[in-house]
Structures are given as C-alpha cells and as structure tokens.
Amino acid sequence: MMEITNPYLLAALGTGFTFLMTTLGAAMVFFFRKDIKANVQSIFLGFAAGVMIAASVWSLLIPAMEQAEELGMIPWLPAAGGFILGGIFLFGLDHALPHLHPGSEKPEGPTSSLKRTTLLVFAVTLHNIPEGMAVGLAFAMSLQTGASVTLAAAISLALGIGLQNFPEGAAISLPLKKEGCSNGKAFLYGSLSGIVEPIAGIATVAIVQGATLVMPWLLSFAAGAMLYVVVEELIPQAHLGEHTHAGTAGVMFGFLLMMVMDVALG
C-alpha cells in the first residue's frame, strides 16, 4: 500500500472526509419532511460540543505543549497564547459576520439585508473554520519526525469531527427547507456550509510549512476557536427548552467517545 507523504494531500483527505459527512447530513432533507425533534437536536448539539471539547484537549492543546517543549519553548506559553488568540478570532468573526443560528428568530452580528437562508449558512460556516484548521494541522503534523500527533490520532480527530458534522449538515438543510427552500437548494446550501473545512485545513497547512515554530501556536489557536464555538453556541443551544438532560447526555457521550478514540488510537 502506497504511503502518502504529501501534507497537502493528507490534509485534503482528512478535511474532505469531514466535508463529506456534512454533505451526507445535509442529504437528510430528502428523507425528513419536518425539522428534527427538539430532544434529538439537543442530543446532536451536545454530542458536537463533547467531541469538540475532547478534541481541543487531546488532539490540540496537549500536542501543542509537547511540540513547544520539543522546540525548546516554555510549554504553556504558546498553548495559552494561541488558545486566547483563537477565542478572540472567533469572537471577532461572530460580531463581524451577520448570521442566524438554526432555531433562532433574531440574527446576530451587524445588521444585514441578506436573506435568512444565507444567514443560516453563515452560522454553520463559522463553526467549520476551526474544525478544518484542526484536522488539517493534525494530518500535517503526523508526517513530522517524532511527531506529537500520530496519523492514527489525526484519523480519530477527523472521525470525531465527521461524526458531529453529520447532524450539523441536517441541522442546516432542514431549517432551510422550512424557510421555503426546495429540497435541492436546501441540500446544496447545507453541503456548501462545510466546504470551508477543506479550505481552512489546506490554507493552514500552507501557512505552517517551513514554519515549525508557529505550529504549537496554531494548534492551540484552533483549540481556542473550537471552544469558543462550544461555549458561545453549542452548549447554550443544546440546553434550550425542556431538553436539558438530552443535551447533557450528548455532551458526555461525545466527550467520552472522542477521548477514547484519541487515547486508543494516539
């Protein structure tokens, strides 16, 4: 079996898989006539939050500290600095880009004349930027000699992100259908909301090529951005209404699954 040694190709394969899972989730618009039930949606949102929390710790922050130590840096400095910068970056995007979360009536960000359907797609696109960065970085790092992230760990990260992208794709296409889009348009927009993952992943790999000192900062940057999404959006949405227990169960299951995959395959 031919071994892949090109970091761009590996990053494209990893983020391509997560994009595919978003597309498959968006395809649920052809099989469901109505929105996903509120308790099921809470479980999905909680699961996504759990996966992203575990991935941030085991696949991003810990490798960032290990990489920094190998490079002779103070281990916690790039981990903490990158983490804060990642949160600030998503905070800035959250306030600069108009968007509408599924299930919400009022858009967030600056006032815009864009259609609700466009704002819904923007909301999911915001989530996918740090996810694409994380998967692309993990696969690129797995090629380094003595890498702190193995190929198996990178694959487990892609699997975890992909698993939570499936319900995310459905969570965007079904509300778009409810907003009046045809099945085909709702599927297309839901699928395209995930295209930013390959773009972000490959672009991040291009940035770090030949700049090893930046790698710990970017790993923790992705972690900070992902956790911002979790705290600002996923967990609050998972605990809306009467389905708080379903959301909590989703968080715990997603965290446990991702932790086991990271430890077992890492």
C-alpha positions in Angstrom: 0.0 0.0 0.0 1.4 3.4 -1.0 2.3 5.7 1.8 1.1 9.3 1.5 3.8 11.7 2.5 2.4 15.0 1.0 0.9 17.1 3.8 -1.5 18.9 1.5 -2.9 15.6 0.2 -3.3 14.3 3.7 -5.0 17.4 4.9 -7.3 17.4 1.8 -8.2 13.8 2.5 -8.9 14.4 6.2 -11.0 17.6 5.7 -12.5 16.1 2.6 -14.0 13.3 4.8 -15.4 15.9 7.3 -16.9 17.8 4.4 -18.4 14.6 3.0 -20.1 13.9 6.4 -21.6 17.4 6.3 -22.9 16.6 2.8 -24.4 13.3 3.9 -26.1 15.1 6.8 -27.5 17.7 4.5 -28.9 14.9 2.4 -31.4 14.1 5.2 -33.6 16.9 3.8 -34.7 14.3 1.1 -35.8 11.9 3.8 -37.4 14.1 6.5 -40.4 16.3 6.0 -40.0 18.3 9.2 -37.3 19.5 11.5 -35.5 17.1 13.8 -37.3 16.8 17.1 -36.1 19.1 19.8 -34.8 16.5 22.1 -32.9 14.7 19.3 -31.5 18.1 18.2 -30.3 18.7 21.8 -28.5 15.4 21.8 -26.8 16.2 18.5 -25.7 19.6 19.6 -24.5 18.2 22.9 -22.6 15.5 21.1 -20.9 18.0 18.9 -19.9 20.0 21.9 -18.5 17.0 23.7 -16.5 15.9 20.6 -15.0 19.4 20.2 -14.1 19.8 23.9 -12.3 16.4 23.9 -10.6 17.2 20.6 -9.4 20.5 21.8 -7.7 18.9 24.8 -6.3 15.7 23.5 -5.8 16.5 19.8 -4.7 20.1 20.0 -3.7 21.5 23.4 -1.7 18.6 24.7 0.2 18.2 21.3 0.8 21.9 21.3 2.5 21.8 24.6 4.5 18.7 23.6 5.6 20.3 20.4 6.6 23.5 22.2 8.7 21.6 24.7 10.5 19.7 21.8 11.2 23.1 20.2 12.7 24.5 23.5 9.8 26.8 24.3 8.0 27.2 27.6 5.3 24.6 27.0 2.3 26.5 28.4 3.1 29.8 26.7 2.1 29.0 23.1 -0.7 26.8 24.4 -2.2 29.6 26.4 -1.4 32.4 24.0 -2.7 30.6 20.9 -5.8 29.5 22.9 -6.7 33.1 23.8 -6.0 34.3 20.2 -8.3 31.6 18.8 -11.1 32.7 21.1 -10.6 36.4 20.2 -10.6 35.5 16.5 -13.9 33.7 16.6 -15.3 36.4 18.9 -14.4 38.9 16.2 -15.9 36.8 13.4 -19.0 36.3 15.4 -19.5 40.1 15.7 -18.3 41.0 12.2 -20.3 38.4 10.2 -24.1 38.5 10.2 -25.5 35.1 10.9 -28.6 33.3 12.1 -28.4 30.1 14.2 -30.9 27.3 13.4 -34.0 27.7 15.7 -33.3 31.3 16.3 -35.6 34.1 15.2 -33.2 37.1 15.5 -29.9 37.3 13.5 -26.6 38.0 15.3 -23.8 40.3 14.2 -24.1 43.5 12.2 -27.5 44.5 10.7 -27.8 43.0 7.2 -30.3 42.8 4.3 -29.2 39.3 3.5 -31.8 36.5 3.3 -32.4 34.3 6.4 -31.2 31.3 4.3 -27.9 33.0 3.7 -27.5 33.9 7.4 -28.2 30.3 8.4 -25.4 29.1 6.2 -23.0 31.7 7.6 -23.7 30.5 11.1 -22.6 26.9 10.4 -19.7 28.2 8.3 -18.3 30.0 11.4 -18.1 26.6 13.2 -16.3 24.9 10.4 -13.3 27.2 10.2 -11.6 26.0 13.4 -12.6 22.4 12.7 -11.0 22.5 9.3 -7.9 24.1 10.8 -7.6 21.4 13.5 -8.0 18.4 11.1 -5.6 19.9 8.5 -3.0 20.6 11.2 -3.3 17.2 12.8 -2.7 15.4 9.4 0.2 17.7 8.5 1.9 17.2 12.0 1.6 13.4 11.7 4.2 13.4 8.9 6.9 15.1 11.1 9.7 13.0 12.6 8.9 12.2 16.2 5.5 14.0 15.8 3.4 14.6 18.9 0.3 13.8 16.8 0.3 10.3 15.1 -1.5 9.5 11.9 -3.9 7.4 13.9 -4.7 10.3 16.2 -5.3 12.6 13.2 -7.7 10.0 11.8 -9.5 9.8 15.1 -9.9 13.6 15.1 -11.3 13.5 11.5 -13.7 10.7 12.5 -14.9 12.6 15.6 -15.4 15.9 13.7 -17.0 14.0 10.8 -19.5 12.3 13.2 -20.6 15.6 14.6 -20.7 17.1 11.1 -23.4 14.7 10.0 -26.2 16.0 12.3 -24.8 19.5 11.7 -25.5 19.2 8.0 -29.0 18.1 8.7 -29.4 20.9 11.2 -28.8 23.4 8.4 -30.6 21.8 5.5 -33.9 21.1 7.3 -34.4 24.6 8.6 -33.6 25.9 5.1 -36.4 23.7 3.8 -38.6 25.2 6.5 -37.6 28.7 5.3 -39.0 27.9 1.9 -36.0 26.4 0.0 -36.6 23.5 -2.3 -35.0 20.1 -1.3 -32.3 20.6 -3.9 -31.4 24.1 -2.7 -31.5 23.2 1.0 -29.2 20.3 0.3 -26.8 22.4 -1.7 -26.6 25.2 0.8 -26.2 22.7 3.7 -23.5 20.8 1.9 -21.6 24.0 0.9 -21.6 25.2 4.5 -18.9 22.6 5.1 -16.7 23.5 2.1 -14.8 25.9 4.4 -13.3 23.0 6.2 -11.0 21.8 3.4 -10.2 25.4 2.5 -9.3 26.3 6.1 -7.4 23.0 6.6 -5.3 23.3 3.5 -4.7 27.0 3.9 -3.4 26.4 7.5 -1.0 23.6 6.3 0.3 26.1 3.7 1.0 28.6 6.5 2.9 26.2 8.7 5.1 24.6 6.0 8.6 25.5 6.9 7.5 27.4 10.0 7.7 24.8 12.7 7.9 27.4 15.5 4.3 28.5 14.6 2.8 25.0 14.9 2.2 25.0 18.7 0.5 28.4 18.4 -1.8 27.3 15.6 -2.8 24.1 17.3 -3.8 25.9 20.4 -5.4 28.7 18.3 -7.7 26.0 16.7 -8.5 24.7 20.2 -9.4 28.2 21.5 -11.6 28.8 18.4 -13.4 25.5 18.8 -14.1 26.0 22.5 -15.4 29.5 21.8 -18.0 27.8 19.5 -18.8 25.2 22.1 -19.3 27.7 25.0 -21.0 30.5 22.9 -23.3 28.4 20.7 -23.4 24.7 21.0 -24.0 24.1 24.8 -26.5 27.0 25.2 -28.5 25.7 22.2 -28.3 22.1 23.4 -29.9 23.3 26.7 -32.8 25.4 25.4 -36.3 24.5 26.5 -37.2 21.3 28.3 -34.5 19.1 26.8 -31.5 19.9 29.0 -30.9 16.3 30.1 -30.8 15.2 26.4 -28.2 17.9 25.7 -26.1 16.9 28.8 -26.2 13.3 27.7 -25.0 14.3 24.3 -22.1 16.3 25.7 -21.0 13.4 27.9 -21.3 10.8 25.2 -19.4 12.9 22.6 -16.6 13.7 25.1 -16.2 10.1 26.1 -16.2 8.8 22.6 -13.6 11.3 21.4 -11.5 10.8 24.5 -11.4 7.0 24.0 -10.7 7.4 20.2 -7.8 9.8 20.9 -6.2 7.7 23.7 -6.7 4.4 21.9 -5.5 5.5 18.5 -3.0 8.1 19.6 
